[in-house]
């Protein structure tokens, strides 16, 4: 069966802000299950344009090496020359990505990676960097480490099939009929595997149609798919795939039809540039349940392709890990002139191995490989609910996940014990307003739905926590506990609106200790400028913004202090020093105009499901009708004309509203006989439809909507309040005012 050895995991998250790119590293040592204990974390600003230029140079070296080998270039030292160039580029890339905090000596993260035990998994949302070709001054990481690359998967993956050995293989070669080397490779691999007891199905040229491949995959549970031919790459992983006869594409949608139980556990793709961008094609197979995926970042010679496949499959059949099999296969190609060893890469957990014989008696439960932990039926259903409500936006954020958790039957008793049935019902009503009853949700886009960083991090943490406890099945409770560990991401303000926290919801028995304030450090490389907080997304980093997560429904204001706001925290008289025991600002600290602006900014941010960023804060002042901001802008004359238009007069266009929402304006206009549209008329029209999200929202909060509508119509019929008329002044007052103004001119 498929099993996995413990791996050391280097998680690399890349965030971009204008022309700046920051790489955040999280190194976890090998241990029981995946991930292990956190050993090192750091972040560093990287010149991404230079990184991409070096990566391009590496690809050019590989193409040049292949051209030389294919043309039988007699130039002496060709292989050494290409190896030297790859070393030069690999060292530069290594120095760019792993910089020492002290400026001299080996970076700490490099030391820890070098001394780490077991296979190394680089899990990242970065698809450009060839991590296996980084050179530490001694050798390439891909030649010294059993290294694999994993993706920050933003889709719900198929669990896939277990496999005891490679018994059945589907081999597809030269579907377009224009690559004789690919045909020869496919025939060679089929013959080699057949000699070792694997039943092979070979589809070449015109026989390799989309229909025939789909039929074969549906009819037979293949353990291996080996493809040599062209690949189709697009910006969307789901649309990338293998090019079959007639230029038809075997993409993720076709795979879903072809492999109801998941993709073959082992996938080998030798296609021109099949792993650039690496995340696209390989990710499609991983999403569909493949355990081991091997690809090529550049075209290789026929000889290298055959040698690598033989060495890789031989090692895999001998029960070596996927990482070891790839590393040893690379070593077997070091003397080849095309530098093909540098083209092959492993895109999966390097600790995975396929056992070739019968398992020993009473084996210990194997640790699940990274990204392949299975989910219980209830957990899968929970995630599918999150996907359903995210169809209109195409992104499952912490809000959608919170909605799915709140509506999970298995968690109801825990949540009621934590916050009570009444508050749970109120929270459910609010979440239904956000995601459960959307107007005109639009065209379904289920194939395009992805996971936000926060949601993906929650699933990763749930998998790691379960593995640490020796479990391989993830339950809704695992997801809930991991979600509580993030403090709810940017969805935290929703339960706070009814006076509860995600910890109280899902961890009612845990004592919540006050968070310790981090000490400021001169060497803290994670401190970011204000512009970084202005681009905060649904990554759980909401607590790092000074404006914080503020609750619009409360009468006071809650601020989550910035972890890096050392200057503010160091002063006992600073604003954060005025917070009460619940972390809230007492009433009265904000002037009326500022309070209105804060409330407006919170509403704007809630609509976008983000924390209040600085530009949203600015929009809040405009939405609240700030005369201070307007006057300051007007003082600049024409230079501020565009800003005034955007902030104060953006224009009302039907396309900015749903049909139902704009229909409320139209109904109010039709009933007003040409008079300016009033608030009561719009609200009456908006709430009259019992199917509208606004009506359902108020109804679930216990509002008598029938009575509310009657009161709104009563208000609508009332005459507008008259402007107050100043009382006439007495003769003495008029005389005193004239004295204050002085004698009349002239």
Secondary structure, 3 states (H helix, E strand, C coil): CEEECCEEEEEEEEEEECCEEEEEEEEECCCCCCCCCEEEEEEEEECHHHHHHHHHHHHHHHHHHHHHHHCCCCCCCHHHHHHHHHHHHHHHHHHHHCCCCCCCCCCHHHHHHHHCCCEEEEEECCCCCCHHHCECCCCEHHHHCCEEEEECCCCCCCCCCCCCCCCEEEEEECCCCCCHHHHHHHHHHHHHHHCCCCEEEEEEHHHCCHHHHHHHHHHCCCCEEEEEECEECCCCHHHCEEECHHHCEECHHHHHHHCCCCCCCEEEEEECCCCCCHHHHHHHHHHCCCCEEEEECCCCCHHHHHHHHHHHHHHHHCCCEHHHHHHHHHHHCCCCCCCHHHCEEECCCCCEEECCCCCCCCCCCCECCCCCCEECHHHHHHHHHHHHHCCCCCEECHHHHHHHHHCCHHHHHHHHHHHCHHHHHHHHHHHHHHHHCCCCCCCCCHHHCEECHHHHHHHHHHHHHHHHCCCCEECHHHHHHHHHHCCCHHHHHHHHCCCCCHHHHHCCCCCCCCCCCCCCCCCCCCCCCHHHHCCCCCCCHHHHCCCCCCCCCCCCEECCCCCCCHHHHCCCCCHHHHECCCCEECCCCCCHHHHHHHHHHHHHHHHHCCCCCHHHHHHHHHHCCCHHHHHHHHCCHHHHHHHHHHHHCCCCCHHHCCHHHHHHHHHHHHCCCCCCCCHHHHHHHHHHCCCCHHHHHHHHCCCCHHHHHHHHHHHHHCCCCCCCCCCCCCHHHHHHHHHHHCCCCC
